[in-house]
Amino acid sequence: MREKGGGWIVNLTSAGAISTMGRRSTLGRKGSTMEVYGTTKAALNRITSGLAGDLYGTGIRVNAVGRGWLS
């Protein structure tokens, strides 16, 4: 992408990255892997943000998209 002068990196995220702050109604069923899923999506969001900053001005754009995403 650097050689070509630009491009896009698009990561797929979800609202699962948003902390539920312990509300029982949103914790999910016992034994589910929702905590692992949410943790990896939150990490992906941080990586996306960091890469976007690192690559700013190079013509390489970095974004995360997800259905119904609220930031």
Backbone hydrogen bonds in HBPLUS format (Angstrom, degrees):
<---DONOR---> <-ACCEPTOR-->    atom                        ^
c    i                          cat <-CA-CA->   ^        H-A-AA   ^      H-
h    n   atom  resd res      DA  || num        DHA   H-A  angle D-A-AA Bond
n    s   type  num  typ     dist DA aas  dist angle  dist       angle   num
A0005-GLY N   A0001-MET O   2.92 MM   4  6.05 118.1  2.32 138.2 153.7     1
A0006-GLY N   A0001-MET O   2.99 MM   5  5.22 140.5  2.15 151.2 150.5     2
A0005-GLY N   A0002-ARG O   3.13 MM   3  5.01 144.4  2.27  95.3 106.0     3
A0007-GLY N   A0059-GLY O   3.08 MM  52  6.48 148.1  2.19 135.2 128.9     4
A0061-ARG N   A0007-GLY O   2.86 MM  54  6.25 164.0  1.88 158.8 156.3     5
A0009-ILE N   A0061-ARG O   2.78 MM  52  6.17 150.4  1.87 160.3 169.6     6
A0063-ASN N   A0009-ILE O   2.94 MM  54  6.38 160.0  1.98 165.3 171.9     7
A0011-ASN N   A0063-ASN O   2.86 MM  52  6.27 165.3  1.88 153.6 157.2     8
A0065-VAL N   A0011-ASN O   2.87 MM  54  6.33 156.2  1.92 167.0 173.6     9
A0013-THR N   A0065-VAL O   2.86 MM  52  5.76 161.8  1.89 139.1 145.3    10
A0017-ALA N   A0014-SER O   3.28 MM   3  6.19 171.8  2.29 121.3 122.5    11
A0018-ILE N   A0015-ALA O   3.01 MM   3  5.54 164.4  2.03 117.4 122.4    12
A0023-ARG N   A0020-THR O   3.20 MM   3  5.84 170.8  2.21 122.4 125.0    13
A0026-THR N   A0023-ARG O   3.01 MM   3  5.69 158.1  2.06 120.2 126.8    14
A0027-LEU N   A0024-ARG O   3.33 MM   3  5.24 168.4  2.34 104.8 108.2    15
A0032-SER N   A0029-ARG O   3.16 MM   3  5.73 150.7  2.25 137.1 136.4    16
A0036-VAL N   A0033-THR O   3.05 MM   3  5.39 124.2  2.38 106.4 119.9    17
A0037-TYR N   A0033-THR O   3.00 MM   4  6.30 165.1  2.02 157.5 162.2    18
A0038-GLY N   A0034-MET O   2.79 MM   4  5.91 169.9  1.80 153.8 156.6    19
A0039-THR N   A0035-GLU O   3.03 MM   4  6.01 151.6  2.11 134.4 142.4    20
A0040-THR N   A0036-VAL O   3.01 MM   4  6.23 161.7  2.04 152.1 156.0    21
A0041-LYS N   A0037-TYR O   3.02 MM   4  6.27 155.4  2.08 150.1 157.2    22
A0042-ALA N   A0038-GLY O   2.91 MM   4  6.07 153.6  1.98 145.3 152.7    23
A0043-ALA N   A0039-THR O   2.95 MM   4  6.18 157.1  2.01 146.7 153.0    24
A0044-LEU N   A0040-THR O   2.91 MM   4  6.09 153.4  1.98 141.1 148.8    25
A0045-ASN N   A0041-LYS O   2.98 MM   4  6.23 151.3  2.06 143.9 151.0    26
A0046-ARG N   A0042-ALA O   3.07 MM   4  6.42 154.1  2.14 147.5 153.8    27
A0047-ILE N   A0043-ALA O   2.89 MM   4  6.16 161.5  1.92 155.0 160.3    28
A0048-THR N   A0044-LEU O   2.86 MM   4  6.01 159.7  1.90 148.6 154.6    29
A0049-SER N   A0045-ASN O   2.99 MM   4  6.19 160.3  2.03 145.3 150.3    30
A0050-GLY N   A0046-ARG O   2.91 MM   4  6.11 161.5  1.94 150.2 155.3    31
A0051-LEU N   A0047-ILE O   2.84 MM   4  6.01 167.1  1.86 156.2 159.4    32
A0052-ALA N   A0048-THR O   2.93 MM   4  6.06 157.1  1.98 147.3 154.1    33
A0053-GLY N   A0049-SER O   3.14 MM   4  6.39 154.8  2.20 144.6 150.5    34
A0054-ASP N   A0050-GLY O   2.89 MM   4  6.16 161.4  1.93 151.3 157.0    35
A0055-LEU N   A0051-LEU O   2.84 MM   4  5.92 152.0  1.92 152.6 158.8    36
A0056-TYR N   A0053-GLY O   3.36 MM   3  5.18 159.9  2.40  98.3 104.2    37
A0058-THR N   A0055-LEU O   3.01 MM   3  5.58 158.0  2.06 143.0 142.3    38
A0069-TRP N   A0066-GLY O   3.26 MM   3  5.24 156.3  2.31 126.2 120.2    39
